[in-house]
Amino acid sequence: MTPLFGLAWRSAWNRRFTLALTVLSIALSAFMLLGVERLRNDVRDNFTSAVSGTDLVVGARTGQVQLLLYSVFHVGSATANMRWSSIEALQSMRQVAWVVPLSLGDSHRGFPVLGTTAGYFEHFRHGEGQPLRLAQGTQASDLFDAVIGAEVAERLGYAPGARITLSHGAGEFDMDSHADKPFRVSGVLARTGTPVDRTVHISLEAMEALHVDWTAGVPLPGRRIGAEAVRGMDLTPRAVTAAMVGLHSRAAVFSVQRQVNNFAGEPLMAILPGVALDELWTLVGAGEQALLLMSGLVALVSMAGLVSVVLAGLGERRRELAVLRAVGAGPRHVLVLLALEGFIVTLAGLVLGCALLAAATLAAGPWLQSSFGLTPGLAAPDGVQIMMLGGLLAAGWIASLLPAWRAYRLSLADGLSPPA
């Protein structure tokens, strides 16, 4: 077998220019299959890491996926707010360890603004239970201080001490600017790979201060209260968008969820982030399967190309096969030789595909991080990816059996034919 493998390698190398396109085609199919699988896992990990350490998310009644998306990922908007008295009722439940209220609705140059409490920086976890930490500056110490995410600082060129103006609503343009109440950037958070990176964080009192002279989403005509005047007012929030809840024991999660869902003060719902994420993956699962199917079709075309190239070259190689027969190679040796060539070509394509994926990961990593919050990294293939590579390798070997069988028949016929 070893001499045949060496012979197959030299034969494939001698036709390297002919086989190069086939190798590249197989490499692209491997790149697509592994890339789609890696991207799917990275997206799931990114979503999961954004709610690490939170037992329940509470908000006004709506769909659980919608509640998760707007409260944690800042996608979409709330159908209704929840009253501050409901937050106080949550905090008074004996099974509840902490409650972090969240107030959304404003933005800064397209980035969402989140009003919250100091407990957010204490209890929020991402990734494998990692806390938030500052890369620059300090935590907010003044009413009009803001702590910004890493991507906000990078994209807009902000550093501690920068002055920013917030806007009403979630638009890219400052159509309804709160210019009379500017903020100072007090700190920049370290990158997390979660929506935190794309968020401007202020206090709940500051969020209330921005809207003391607003009603029903519009400024009161003829009434503007400046930044200094608002400091002396009662800035206790009247309502918030949602709340993240941590429990003393996760065993109580269903009990607390039932209490919230049956809350008499107003219609509320509590969701388990993991369950909501599973529902989200169910909704987008068809798209994932479509991408995998497309990648599989590319792999199928690549294998068909391998068969076509080898079959097309058999006519030119009859002299080579006849020489092999003349030096003692039997028809079965010819069959094994062609099968080994297909195996080598497929293996070369898979190795090239893995190398392309690694290069693309390194090259596109910063862009994926800044644009989508994904943090892809170089990693050994997991079980599913190894199975995909094994399947492609087996498919390439099986595809090479057709031209190998054809070569076997040709060499047998040539061997039986009398010399001219």
N, C-alpha and C positions, 0 to 999 in steps of 0.2 A: 504493500500500500504506500509506503514512504517513497519509493522510486516513482510510482505513478503520480503522487502528489507533487513531487518536484517537477516531473514532466508536464503536468497540468499547469503548474505555475509558469513555467517557461513558455509554454504554448500560449497562455493568456497574455503574458508580457509581450510576446512577439506580435500579438494583435492588439496591443494596448490602445492604439488610436481608434481602432474600430469599436472596441468595447468601452471606450471612455464615456460616450454618451449614455450607454446602458448603466454604467456605474453611477453616473451623475443622476440619472432618472431614479435609480434605487435609493440613492442618497437623499434626494428630495422627498421621496415617499416616506423614508424613515424620519427625516426632519419634520415632516408634517404630522405624522402619527405621534411621535414623541413630543413635538412642540405643543400640539393640541392637548395632549394628556397632561403635560407639565403646566401649561397655562390654566387648564381647568383646576388642577390641584392648587396652584398658586392663588387663583381667585377665591376658591373655597377657604383656603387658609387665611387669606386676607380678611374675608368677611368674618370668619370665626374669631380671629385674633382681636377684632374690634370690640367684642363684647365679652372678653375674658374676665371672669370674676364677678359678673353681674348675674344675680339669680332671677330677677324679674324686671320687666320694663312695663310701666304703668302709664296709661293715657286714656283719653276719651275713647268711647267705643267706636271701633272701626275694624277693618281687616287686620289680622295680626301681622301679615307681611308689610302692609302699609305703615302700621305703627312702628315696626322695627326700622323700616327704611327712613322715615322722616326723623325719628328720635335719635337713632344711632348713626346712620349714614348720611343724614341731612339731604335726602332725596325726596322730592315731593313736599307736600305741606299737610298740616293737621286739619282734620275736619272740624275740630273744636278744641278748646283749651280745657284744662282742669283747674278747679278753684284752689286757691292757696289753703283753704280750710281742709281740703282733701289731702294735701301734702302733710299737714299737721296731724290728721287722723292716721295716715300711714306711719308717721314717725312714732305715734303712741302705741302701735301694735307691739305686743311683747315679743313676738318672734322676729321682728325687724331689727337688724343691727344698725343699718344706715340707710338714708334716703338722699339721693342727689337729684334735686329738681333741675329741669332743663327748659330754657325759654328760647325759642327760635323765631325767626321771621325777618330779621334784618340782615344786611350783608355789607361787605366792603370790597368793591371792585370785583364782584363776582364770587367772592369767598363768603361762606356763611358765618354769621355772628352767633355765638352761643352764650346766653346768659346763664350763669350757674353759681354755685357756692364754692367755698374753699374745699369742701368735702369731695368735689370732683377730682381735684389734684391729689387728694389723699387716698381715695378708694378706687378710682378708675384703673383698670388693668388692661394690658394688651399683650398679644403674643402668649408666651408661657408664663402668665401672671406677672409681667413686668410693670412696675409703676411708671408714671410720667416723671420726667426729670427735665430740668432746665439746661439748655446748652449755652445760653447767654442771659445775662440780666438777673432779675429777681421776680418774685411773685408780686402781684398787684398790691399796692399799699394805699392807693388813693381811689376815690370813687370813679375817676375817669382814667384809670390805668387799664391796659389790655395786655394779655399774654397771647402771643400768636404762635401758630404751628410753623414747623420748619419749612413747608412748601410756600406758605404765605410770605415768609421772610425772604426765601430764595427768589421767588418769582417777582416780587415787588421791590426787592433790594432794601428791606427794612432791617434795622438793628435797634437795640434798646435806646430809647430817647426819641425815636421818630414820632412825628405827629400824624395822626390819621383821622379821617372823618368817616363816620358810618352812614349808611343809607337805609331808608325804609324799604322793605321788600327784598326780594332775592335777585334783582336784575343785575346785569353787568354794568349798567350806567347809573350814575348818581342822580336819578330823576327827583327823588324826594330826600335830599341830603339833610342829615342832622348836623349841619355846619356850625350851628350855634353852640354845640357841645362836643368839641374835639377831644380825642383821646391821645394818651401818650403810651407808646409801647414800652412796657416795663421789662418784659422777658420774652425769650424765644425758646420754645420747647425743642428737645432733641427729636430727631425723626423717629417715627413709630411705624410707618407703613400703613396707617389707618386714617380715617377721616379727620382725626385730630390734627394731622399735618396741614390740612386745608381749612382750618377753622380759626377764627378770631374769638378769643375767650374774654368775656367781661363778667362783672358781677351781676346778680339779679337786680340789685339796687340801681346799678348803672343802666340796665335795660329799662327799668321803670322810669328812671330819670329822663331817658330819651323821649319818653312818650307821655310825660305829664301834660303837655300841651297839644296832645293828639287825641282824637276820638274816632272810633270806627275806621281806623286806618288812614285818616286824613288829618292834617294840622288844623287846629281851631283858628278860624279867621280872626286876626287882630290880637291874638294872644300868643306871645312868645316869651318863654321863661328861660333866661340865660343860665349858664353853667353854675355861676356862683349863687344865684337865687335858689336853684333847685336843691342845693346842699342842705338847706334848712328844712326841707319838706319831709314828710313821712313817706319813705320809699319802699315800704313793705309791699311785695308783689300782690296783686289781686288775683292773678292767674298765671299758670305756666303751661308749657306745651306738653311735657311728659316728665317722667321721673324714672331713674334707675334705682333699684332696690337690692340691698344685700341682706341676707338672713343670718341669724346666729347658727342655724343648722339647715342644711339643704333638705333634710327630711321634712321640713315644714313647708316646702315650696308649694305643694298642692293645697294645703290648708290656707295659706295666705292668698294664693290665687283665687280660691273660692270666696274668701272674705271680700276681696277687692271686686270681684265680678258681681257680688251681691250687695255692694256698698249702697246704703240708702241715701246718702247725701247727693249723689249725682251719678249718672250712668258712666261707669269706668270699666276698663278691662285690663287684666294683667296677663302678660305673655311670657313664656319661657323662650329666651333667645334661640336656644338650640332647636327647639321645635319649629319656631318661625323660619329659621334658616333651612330646615329640612323641607318645609313647604315651598320656600323660594326656589330650592334646587329642583323640586318637582316641576315647578312652573317653567324653569329654563332648561330642564332636562332634554326636551325635544331639540333645542338648538345645539346642545352638546353632542347629542347622538348624530345630528346632521353633519356636524364638523368631522366627527370620527368616521362617518360613512364616506364623506368626501375624501378623507385621507386614505381610507381603505381602497376606494376606487383608483386613486393615484397609484397606490401600491400594486393594484391589479394590472394597470396599464404598464407599469414598470416591468412586471414579470412577463407580460405579453411581449414587451420590447426585447427582453432577454431571449425569449424563445425565437423571436423573429430574426434577431442578429445571428444567433448560433445556427439556425436553419439556413439562413441566406449564405453563410460561409461554408456550409458543408460541401457544396459543389466544388469550391476552390480547394478544399482540404482533402479531397479524395486521394490525391497523390501522397499527401502526408500520411493519411491512414493506411494507404497501400504499403508505404515504406515501413510503417510500424508493424504491419502484418508480416512483411518480408523478414524482419529481424526477430520474429518470434512472438509478437503480441497476438493474442487470441481475440475473437470478437467480444468476449466479456471484458477484456482489458480496455478495449475501445469504449465500451459502454461506460465503464467506471471512469475512464479518463474524461469523457465529456461531462459526466455528472459532477466530477470534481471541479472542472472548469467553471460550471455554473455556480457551484458552492463558493468558489474563490471570488468570482465576480460579485455575487450577492454579499459576501462577507466584506469585501472592499467597499461596496456601496453603503453598508450599514455603518462601518467605521467612519467613512467620510460624512455620513449623515449625522452621527453623534458629534463629530468635530464641528460641523456647521452649526449644530444646535448650541454647543458650548460657546462658539464664537459669537453667535447671535445673542445669547444670554448676556455675555460680557458687554457687547456693543449696545444693546437696546435696554439694558438694565436701568441706567439713569433716566432714560426717557419714560419707561414704564413706571418708574418710581414717581417721577414728577407729574406725569399725566394721569395715571390711574391708581397710584398708591400701591402698586404691586412691587414686591421685593424679590425678584427671581435671583437665585444663586446657583452656582455650580454644585451639583450633587450627583452621587452615584444613582443609576437607575433603580427605581423601586421594583417591587414584585410585578406590578402590572406592566411596567415598561420593559422589564426583562422578558415577560411573556410575549409582548409585542415584537421585540427583537427576535426572539426565538421563532415566533410564527412567521416573520418575514424571511428568516434564514431557511426555515423548512419549506416555505412557499417557493423560494428561489431554487432550492435543490430539486423540489418536485417538478418545477417548471422546466428545469434542465433535462429531466428524464425523457421528454418527448424528442428533442434533437439527439440525445444520447441513444435512444432506441433507433432513431433513423440512421445514425452513424453505424450502429451495430449491424443493421440490415445491409447497409451499403458495403461495409467491410466484409461481411459474410458473402455477399454477392460477388464482390471483387476477388475474394479469395477462391471462390468456386469457378470463376471465369478463367478460361485458358489464356495464357499470355498471348498478346498480339504478335 
